[in-house]
């Protein structure tokens, strides 16, 4: 992928990985727009010269409005990155977890599908373009305190595989970005050993720039998670990660 002349819309790019990738695509020479819910963050990005649009991926009407506005301003849009996601702790022994599960699925999985559906006709009509879906190493090696997060990202992985197969021959590619724990505001609290954001973003941009761009963008730190089952380390790693269940409030003390 030539990063110097893309027209990119990053959904959920107002913070963390999405925001950093927006800045890096811009620095590489691409035209970049970001969508999100935080008016303050969108204003800050606008001040940096990045296009901004309000969007809530849990609301189909909001997604449609954002799509229409983006395509008016950026008719040459060729890359849609879907970053929106939530990470919520759940204790499955407590029925109140179900609300968190619903929120997670509606944002991470159904939200991704809403955005893909909104922009597929445009990209297919162009005959060229790229969807970048975002999963997680947790899709392949669950983190037990976040069961629905793991399930939602595993589902986005499977959906990405099917989407790639269905779009074959249209000129539209599907790239799956698979982050490990990255040191953003959310991950720092969960894992102090998380990969620094700058290091992660630099490696991602290098991988995206390859020709051909890999179907899965896997930084070095995520390989142990992605291939744990193949490598025979899955059971041991899940057992080790299960120690984190102690972080659930109901299991403390």
C-alpha positions as CSV (number, residue, x, y, z in Angstrom):
1,X,0.0,0.0,0.0
2,X,1.4,3.4,-1.0
3,X,0.8,5.5,2.1
4,X,1.6,8.8,0.5
5,X,-1.5,9.2,-1.6
6,X,-4.4,7.6,0.1
7,X,-7.6,9.2,1.2
8,X,-8.4,7.7,4.6
9,X,-11.3,7.8,6.9
10,X,-10.5,6.4,10.4
11,X,-13.7,5.6,12.4
12,X,-12.9,5.8,16.1
13,X,-9.8,7.7,15.5
14,X,-10.2,10.4,18.2
15,X,-7.9,8.6,20.7
16,X,-5.3,5.9,21.1
17,X,-4.2,3.8,18.2
18,X,-6.6,5.5,15.8
19,X,-5.5,9.0,16.5
20,X,-1.8,8.0,16.2
21,X,-2.5,6.3,12.9
22,X,-4.3,9.4,11.6
23,X,-1.3,11.5,12.4
24,X,1.1,9.0,10.7
25,X,-1.0,8.7,7.5
26,X,-1.1,12.5,7.4
27,X,2.6,12.7,7.9
28,X,3.1,10.2,5.0
29,X,1.2,12.4,2.7
30,X,-2.3,11.0,2.7
31,X,-5.5,13.0,3.1
32,X,-7.0,11.9,6.4
33,X,-10.4,12.3,8.1
34,X,-11.4,11.0,11.5
35,X,-14.8,10.1,12.9
36,X,-15.7,9.8,16.5
37,X,-18.1,10.9,19.3
38,X,-15.8,13.3,21.3
39,X,-16.4,16.8,20.1
40,X,-13.4,18.0,22.1
41,X,-11.1,15.5,20.4
42,X,-12.5,16.2,17.0
43,X,-11.9,19.9,17.5
44,X,-8.2,19.2,18.4
45,X,-7.7,17.0,15.3
46,X,-9.4,19.7,13.2
47,X,-6.8,22.2,14.5
48,X,-4.1,19.8,13.2
49,X,-5.6,20.0,9.7
50,X,-7.3,16.6,9.8
51,X,-10.9,16.3,8.6
52,X,-13.4,15.5,11.3
53,X,-16.9,14.0,11.4
54,X,-19.2,13.0,14.2
55,X,-20.2,9.4,14.2
56,X,-21.7,6.9,16.6
57,X,-21.2,3.3,15.3
58,X,-24.0,2.0,17.5
59,X,-26.5,4.3,15.6
60,X,-27.2,3.3,12.0
61,X,-28.6,6.8,11.1
62,X,-25.4,8.4,12.5
63,X,-23.2,6.1,10.4
64,X,-25.2,7.0,7.3
65,X,-25.0,10.7,7.9
66,X,-21.3,10.5,8.5
67,X,-20.8,8.4,5.3
68,X,-22.7,11.0,3.2
69,X,-20.8,13.9,4.7
70,X,-17.4,12.2,4.2
71,X,-18.1,11.3,0.6
72,X,-19.2,14.9,-0.2
73,X,-15.9,16.2,1.2
74,X,-13.7,13.3,0.1
75,X,-15.2,11.8,-3.0
76,X,-11.9,10.0,-3.7
77,X,-12.1,8.1,-0.4
78,X,-10.3,4.8,-0.9
79,X,-9.5,3.5,2.6
80,X,-11.8,3.0,5.6
81,X,-10.2,2.0,8.9
82,X,-12.7,0.9,11.6
83,X,-11.2,1.4,15.0
84,X,-14.3,2.0,17.2
85,X,-14.3,-0.4,20.2
86,X,-14.8,-0.7,23.9
87,X,-13.0,-2.9,26.4
88,X,-15.2,-3.8,29.5
89,X,-14.5,-6.0,32.4
90,X,-17.2,-8.7,33.1
91,X,-17.7,-11.1,35.9
92,X,-19.8,-13.9,34.3
93,X,-21.0,-15.1,37.7
94,X,-22.9,-11.8,38.0
95,X,-25.9,-11.4,35.8
96,X,-25.4,-7.6,35.6
97,X,-22.5,-8.3,33.2
98,X,-25.0,-8.7,30.4
99,X,-25.3,-5.0,29.8
100,X,-21.6,-4.8,29.3
101,X,-21.8,-7.7,26.9
102,X,-24.5,-6.0,24.8
103,X,-22.6,-2.8,24.6
104,X,-19.4,-4.6,23.6
105,X,-21.1,-6.6,20.8
106,X,-23.1,-3.6,19.5
107,X,-19.9,-1.4,19.3
108,X,-17.2,-3.8,18.4
109,X,-19.0,-6.2,16.1
110,X,-22.2,-4.7,14.9
111,X,-20.6,-1.3,14.7
112,X,-17.9,-2.7,12.4
113,X,-20.6,-4.2,10.2
114,X,-22.6,-1.0,10.1
115,X,-19.5,0.9,8.8
116,X,-18.6,-1.7,6.3
117,X,-22.1,-1.8,4.9
118,X,-22.2,2.0,4.6
119,X,-19.0,2.3,2.6
120,X,-19.0,-1.0,0.6
121,X,-21.1,0.4,-2.4
122,X,-18.7,3.4,-2.7
123,X,-15.5,1.3,-2.7
124,X,-16.9,-1.3,-5.0
125,X,-18.1,1.3,-7.5
126,X,-14.6,2.8,-7.5
127,X,-13.2,-0.6,-8.3
128,X,-10.4,-0.1,-5.8
129,X,-10.0,0.5,-2.1
130,X,-9.3,-1.0,1.3
131,X,-11.1,-1.8,4.4
132,X,-8.9,-2.0,7.5
133,X,-10.8,-3.9,10.3
134,X,-9.3,-4.0,13.8
135,X,-9.3,-7.1,15.9
136,X,-6.9,-7.9,18.8
137,X,-4.5,-10.5,19.9
138,X,-7.2,-11.3,22.4
139,X,-9.3,-12.6,19.5
140,X,-6.9,-15.5,19.3
141,X,-5.9,-15.9,22.9
142,X,-8.7,-14.8,25.3
143,X,-8.2,-12.5,28.2
144,X,-10.6,-14.0,30.7
145,X,-11.6,-10.8,32.5
146,X,-13.0,-9.5,29.2
147,X,-14.9,-12.4,27.7
148,X,-17.2,-10.5,25.4
149,X,-14.4,-8.3,24.2
150,X,-12.6,-11.5,23.1
151,X,-15.7,-12.9,21.5
152,X,-16.4,-9.7,19.6
153,X,-12.9,-9.4,18.2
154,X,-12.9,-13.1,17.2
155,X,-16.1,-12.4,15.4
156,X,-14.6,-9.4,13.6
157,X,-11.8,-11.6,12.5
158,X,-14.2,-14.2,11.0
159,X,-16.2,-11.5,9.5
160,X,-13.1,-9.9,7.9
161,X,-12.2,-13.3,6.4
162,X,-15.7,-13.7,4.9
163,X,-15.7,-10.1,3.7
164,X,-12.4,-10.5,1.9
165,X,-13.7,-13.6,0.1
166,X,-16.9,-11.9,-0.9
167,X,-15.1,-8.8,-2.2
168,X,-12.5,-10.8,-4.2
169,X,-12.5,-9.6,-7.8
170,X,-14.0,-6.1,-7.0
171,X,-10.6,-4.4,-6.4
172,X,-11.5,-3.8,-2.7
173,X,-9.1,-5.5,-0.3
174,X,-9.6,-6.3,3.4
175,X,-6.7,-5.9,5.8
176,X,-7.1,-7.0,9.4
177,X,-5.0,-5.1,12.0
178,X,-4.3,-7.3,15.0
179,X,-2.9,-5.2,17.9
180,X,-1.3,-6.7,21.1
181,X,-1.7,-4.7,24.3
182,X,-0.7,-1.2,23.3
183,X,0.1,1.5,25.8
184,X,-2.9,3.8,25.3
185,X,-4.9,5.2,28.2
186,X,-7.1,2.1,28.4
187,X,-4.4,-0.5,28.2
188,X,-1.9,1.1,30.6
189,X,-4.3,0.3,33.5
190,X,-4.6,-3.4,32.4
191,X,-1.1,-4.2,31.4
192,X,1.9,-2.1,32.4
193,X,4.0,-4.1,30.0
194,X,2.0,-3.0,27.0
195,X,3.8,-2.1,23.8
196,X,4.6,1.7,23.5
197,X,2.2,3.4,21.1
198,X,5.0,5.0,19.0
199,X,6.7,1.6,18.5
200,X,3.4,-0.1,17.6
201,X,2.4,2.6,15.1
202,X,5.8,2.7,13.4
203,X,5.7,-1.1,12.9
204,X,2.1,-1.0,11.6
205,X,2.9,1.7,9.1
206,X,5.9,-0.3,7.9
207,X,3.8,-3.4,7.4
208,X,1.0,-1.5,5.7
209,X,3.5,-0.1,3.2
210,X,4.5,-3.5,2.0
211,X,3.5,-4.5,-1.5
212,X,1.4,-6.5,-1.4
213,X,0.0,-5.4,2.0
214,X,-0.5,-8.5,4.2
215,X,-4.1,-9.7,4.9
216,X,-3.2,-9.6,8.6
217,X,-1.0,-6.8,10.0
218,X,0.8,-8.6,12.8
219,X,3.5,-6.7,14.8
220,X,6.2,-8.8,16.4
221,X,4.7,-8.5,19.9
222,X,1.3,-10.1,18.8
223,X,2.7,-13.2,17.1
224,X,2.8,-15.3,20.3
225,X,-1.0,-14.6,20.7
226,X,-1.9,-15.1,17.1
227,X,-0.2,-18.4,16.8
228,X,-0.5,-19.8,20.3
229,X,-2.8,-22.7,19.3
230,X,-0.6,-23.6,16.3
231,X,2.5,-23.5,18.5
232,X,1.1,-25.6,21.4
233,X,1.3,-22.8,23.9
234,X,-2.4,-21.9,24.1
235,X,-3.4,-23.8,27.2
236,X,-0.5,-22.5,29.3
237,X,-0.9,-18.9,28.1
238,X,-4.7,-19.0,28.9
239,X,-4.0,-20.3,32.4
240,X,-1.4,-17.6,33.0
241,X,-3.8,-14.9,31.7
242,X,-6.5,-16.3,33.9
243,X,-4.6,-15.0,36.9
244,X,-5.9,-11.6,35.9
245,X,-9.4,-12.6,37.0
246,X,-8.2,-11.3,40.4
247,X,-8.6,-7.8,39.0
248,X,-12.4,-8.2,39.0
249,X,-13.9,-6.2,41.9
250,X,-16.0,-9.1,43.1
251,X,-12.9,-11.3,43.4
252,X,-10.8,-8.9,45.4
253,X,-10.3,-9.0,49.1
